[in-house]
């Protein structure tokens, strides 16, 4: 059922080493009828308060 809402998922190359807390990886989820939706980062949410 969830497949009905997701058009595609794009997984980018990881940065920050092979493992550990500095490793980051971007994942883009494209929804049907919406497109790409940006989820705010924790720092951005704290600035809004």
Secondary structure as a PSIPRED ss2 file (coil, helix, strand):
# PSIPRED VFORMAT (PSIPRED V4.0)

   1 X C   1.000  0.000  0.000
   2 X H   0.000  1.000  0.000
   3 X H   0.000  1.000  0.000
   4 X H   0.000  1.000  0.000
   5 X C   1.000  0.000  0.000
   6 X E   0.000  0.000  1.000
   7 X E   0.000  0.000  1.000
   8 X E   0.000  0.000  1.000
   9 X E   0.000  0.000  1.000
  10 X E   0.000  0.000  1.000
  11 X E   0.000  0.000  1.000
  12 X C   1.000  0.000  0.000
  13 X C   1.000  0.000  0.000
  14 X C   1.000  0.000  0.000
  15 X E   0.000  0.000  1.000
  16 X C   1.000  0.000  0.000
  17 X C   1.000  0.000  0.000
  18 X C   1.000  0.000  0.000
  19 X C   1.000  0.000  0.000
  20 X C   1.000  0.000  0.000
  21 X C   1.000  0.000  0.000
  22 X C   1.000  0.000  0.000
  23 X C   1.000  0.000  0.000
  24 X E   0.000  0.000  1.000
  25 X C   1.000  0.000  0.000
  26 X C   1.000  0.000  0.000
  27 X E   0.000  0.000  1.000
  28 X E   0.000  0.000  1.000
  29 X E   0.000  0.000  1.000
  30 X E   0.000  0.000  1.000
  31 X E   0.000  0.000  1.000
  32 X C   1.000  0.000  0.000
  33 X C   1.000  0.000  0.000
  34 X C   1.000  0.000  0.000
  35 X E   0.000  0.000  1.000
  36 X E   0.000  0.000  1.000
  37 X C   1.000  0.000  0.000
  38 X C   1.000  0.000  0.000
  39 X C   1.000  0.000  0.000
  40 X C   1.000  0.000  0.000
  41 X C   1.000  0.000  0.000
  42 X H   0.000  1.000  0.000
  43 X H   0.000  1.000  0.000
  44 X H   0.000  1.000  0.000
  45 X H   0.000  1.000  0.000
  46 X H   0.000  1.000  0.000
  47 X H   0.000  1.000  0.000
  48 X H   0.000  1.000  0.000
  49 X C   1.000  0.000  0.000
